[in-house]
Amino acid sequence: MDFRALLGVQQGDRVLRQAFALALALAAFGFTPASSAQGTLTMTVASSPGVGADILARALSLHFSNEYGMSAVVENRPGASGNIGADHVARAKPDGHSLLVAATTFATNAAVDKKLPYDPIKSFEPVALLGTGTMVLVVNDEVPADSLKAFIALAKSKPGQINYASAGNGTPQHLAMELFKQEAGVDLFHVPFKSGGAAVNDLAGGHVSAMIAPIHTVMTLIKSGKLKPIAVMSGERESTVPEVPTFREQGYPKVQVDVWYALMAPAGTPADIIKDLNRKVNEALRTEAMLQSLAKQSIKAQGGTPERMAAVLENEVTRWPPVVRAAGISAD
């Protein structure tokens, strides 16, 4: 086949001849332009811009574009506690071009809503665990408790009278507090809000007494003294508040709940594509630019194999239904 004729290359056009020669040389080494060979990689975020999953997706998109010449974009599909975006990816063609940047609600929704249009395990292939964030139990500065022990004693002295906020019914913050209630044997009154920001605002204003929240969302209020951190839910102490003990240290080893983020592909995505995406993700998570981007949100880069993420998801999907049943939680 006369490639030069197809491309309209004339003998006297030195620049085009050189470009053609370069293209042939690159093709010999297996390189093809992203637009023609790879298509556009779309990472769907099931929430609004600016939150942890969205920040991770955009950082990954930038890395994929810069390092691998891929056409990578982020698409926000918020709504129904993340179910709209997840269902969209579950129904996508399993060719590696459509991915979901999932967050903790991806698993907790399955425990709360029995009518999900997808299965978090059967409808997806894990690519990698992207990162984790720390949750913290905080109380308003007017609450007469400066430790977990004191807060539990206060709650037991006033059963049902101490209220707590969450970002909504069935959210990870809600389930995490219900887990703590069950383990500590305390009765707290739940006040669900329509968003985490609204809940934090009312907590700082003294309209509610306590809340479990991602630590980066309340750090400014902790530093200003408006909120008091009582305990962190991570396995180890959080570096940003090293003086605050974990629940495990204080006798509640089961009260360990992380905010987590994962990259998921539709079920049926070929193993070689999953392997290649996993390699690229792990390389991205080791770059200084990515680490700095995540650190601003108090997110710790994770990575590892698809099997690691599969184990995390299996544990999450298994652990929450008993908590939901015991608390009598149902989808709104």
Residue pairs with C-beta under 8 A, 6 or more apart in sequence:
3 20
3 24
4 17
4 20
7 16
7 20
9 16
9 17
9 20
10 16
11 17
26 32
32 38
33 69
34 68
34 69
34 70
34 71
35 71
38 70
38 71
38 97
39 71
39 95
39 97
40 71
40 72
40 73
40 97
41 61
41 64
41 70
41 71
41 72
41 73
41 96
41 97
41 99
42 72
42 73
42 74
42 75
42 97
42 98
42 99
43 57
43 60
43 61
43 72
43 73
43 74
43 75
43 99
43 100
43 101
43 263
44 74
44 75
44 76
44 77
44 85
44 88
44 89
44 98
44 99
44 100
44 101
45 53
45 54
45 57
45 74
45 75
45 76
45 77
45 78
45 85
45 101
46 53
46 77
46 78
46 79
46 82
46 83
46 84
46 85
46 86
46 100
46 101
46 102
46 103
46 105
46 106
47 53
47 54
47 76
47 78
47 82
47 85
47 103
48 54
48 76
48 78
49 76
52 103
52 131
52 133
52 214
52 259
52 261
52 297
52 299
53 101
53 102
53 103
53 261
54 74
54 76
54 101
55 293
55 294
55 297
55 299
56 101
56 130
56 131
56 261
56 294
56 299
57 74
57 101
58 74
59 284
59 289
59 290
59 293
59 294
60 72
60 101
60 130
60 263
60 281
60 284
60 290
61 72
61 73
61 74
62 72
63 280
63 283
63 284
63 287
63 289
63 290
64 70
64 72
64 280
64 284
65 71
65 72
67 280
67 283
67 284
68 280
76 85
77 84
77 85
77 88
78 84
78 85
79 85
81 105
81 109
81 113
81 168
81 170
81 171
82 102
82 103
82 105
82 106
82 109
83 109
83 113
83 116
83 117
83 118
85 100
86 100
86 102
86 106
86 109
86 118
86 120
87 116
87 117
87 118
89 98
89 99
89 100
89 124
89 264
89 265
89 266
90 117
90 118
90 123
90 124
90 266
90 267
91 266
92 98
92 266
93 266
94 125
94 265
94 266
94 267
94 268
94 269
94 270
95 269
95 273
96 265
96 269
96 270
96 273
96 274
96 276
96 277
98 265
98 266
99 127
99 263
99 264
99 265
99 277
100 106
100 124
100 263
100 264
100 265
101 130
101 261
101 262
101 263
101 264
102 261
102 262
102 263
102 264
103 259
103 260
103 261
103 262
104 172
104 258
104 259
104 260
104 316
105 171
105 172
106 120
106 262
106 264
106 313
107 120
107 313
107 316
107 317
107 320
108 170
108 171
108 172
108 175
108 316
108 320
109 116
109 120
109 170
110 116
110 119
110 120
110 317
110 320
111 170
111 175
111 317
111 320
111 321
111 323
111 324
112 169
112 170
112 175
112 320
112 324
112 329
112 330
112 331
113 170
113 331
114 331
115 331
118 124
120 313
120 317
121 313
121 314
121 317
122 267
123 266
123 267
124 264
124 265
124 266
124 267
125 264
125 265
125 266
125 267
125 268
125 269
125 274
125 306
126 262
126 263
126 264
126 265
126 306
126 307
126 309
126 310
126 313
127 262
127 263
127 264
127 265
127 274
127 277
127 278
127 281
127 306
127 309
128 262
128 263
128 277
128 278
128 281
128 282
128 285
128 302
128 303
128 304
128 305
128 306
128 308
128 309
129 260
129 261
129 262
129 302
129 303
129 304
129 308
129 309
129 312
130 260
130 261
130 262
130 263
130 281
130 285
130 301
130 302
130 303
131 260
131 261
131 285
131 294
131 299
131 300
131 301
131 302
132 234
132 258
132 259
132 260
132 261
132 299
132 300
132 302
133 214
133 215
133 216
133 258
133 259
133 260
133 261
133 297
133 298
133 299
133 300
134 214
134 215
134 232
134 233
134 234
134 238
134 258
134 259
134 298
135 172
135 173
135 176
135 212
135 213
135 214
135 215
135 232
135 233
135 234
135 257
135 258
135 259
136 212
136 213
136 214
136 215
136 218
136 229
136 230
136 231
136 232
136 233
136 238
136 241
136 244
137 148
137 151
137 177
137 180
137 210
137 211
137 212
137 229
137 230
137 231
137 232
137 233
137 247
138 203
138 210
138 211
138 212
138 213
138 218
138 221
138 222
138 227
138 228
138 229
138 230
139 145
139 151
139 209
139 210
139 227
139 228
139 230
140 203
140 204
140 206
140 208
140 209
140 210
140 226
140 227
140 228
141 225
141 226
141 227
141 228
142 206
143 151
143 154
143 209
143 210
143 228
144 150
144 154
145 151
145 153
145 154
145 228
145 230
146 228
146 230
147 230
148 230
148 231
148 245
148 247
148 250
148 252
149 250
151 210
151 230
152 184
152 186
154 162
155 162
155 184
155 186
155 187
155 188
156 185
156 186
159 186
159 187
160 187
160 188
160 189
161 189
162 188
162 189
162 209
162 210
163 188
163 189
163 190
163 191
163 208
163 209
163 210
164 177
164 188
164 189
164 190
164 191
164 208
164 209
164 210
164 211
164 212
165 191
165 192
165 193
165 199
165 200
165 202
165 203
165 208
165 210
165 211
166 173
166 174
166 177
166 190
166 191
166 192
166 193
166 199
166 211
166 212
167 173
167 174
167 192
167 193
167 195
167 196
167 199
167 213
168 174
168 192
168 193
168 194
168 195
168 332
169 190
169 192
169 329
169 331
169 332
170 324
170 329
170 330
170 331
170 332
171 196
172 257
172 259
173 196
173 199
173 211
173 212
173 213
174 190
174 192
174 329
175 257
175 320
175 323
175 324
175 327
175 329
176 212
176 233
176 255
176 257
177 188
177 190
177 210
177 211
177 212
178 190
178 323
178 324
178 326
178 327
178 329
179 254
179 255
179 257
179 323
180 186
180 212
180 247
180 252
180 255
181 187
181 188
181 327
182 323
182 326
182 327
183 252
183 254
183 255
184 252
184 255
188 210
191 199
191 202
191 208
193 199
193 202
196 213
196 214
196 217
197 217
199 208
199 211
199 213
200 211
200 213
200 217
200 218
200 221
202 208
203 209
203 210
203 211
203 227
204 221
204 226
204 227
210 230
211 218
212 233
212 257
214 259
214 298
215 229
215 232
215 238
215 240
215 241
215 298
216 297
216 298
216 299
218 227
218 229
219 240
219 298
221 227
222 228
222 229
222 241
229 241
229 244
230 244
231 244
231 245
231 246
231 247
231 250
232 238
232 241
232 244
232 245
232 246
232 247
233 246
233 247
233 255
233 256
233 257
233 258
234 246
234 256
234 258
235 246
235 248
235 256
236 246
237 244
237 245
237 246
238 244
238 298
240 298
246 256
247 253
247 255
247 256
248 255
248 256
259 299
260 302
260 312
260 316
261 299
262 309
262 312
262 313
263 277
263 281
263 309
265 273
265 274
265 277
274 306
275 306
278 305
278 306
281 303
282 303
282 304
284 290
285 291
285 301
285 302
285 303
286 301
286 303
290 301
291 301
294 300
294 301
323 329
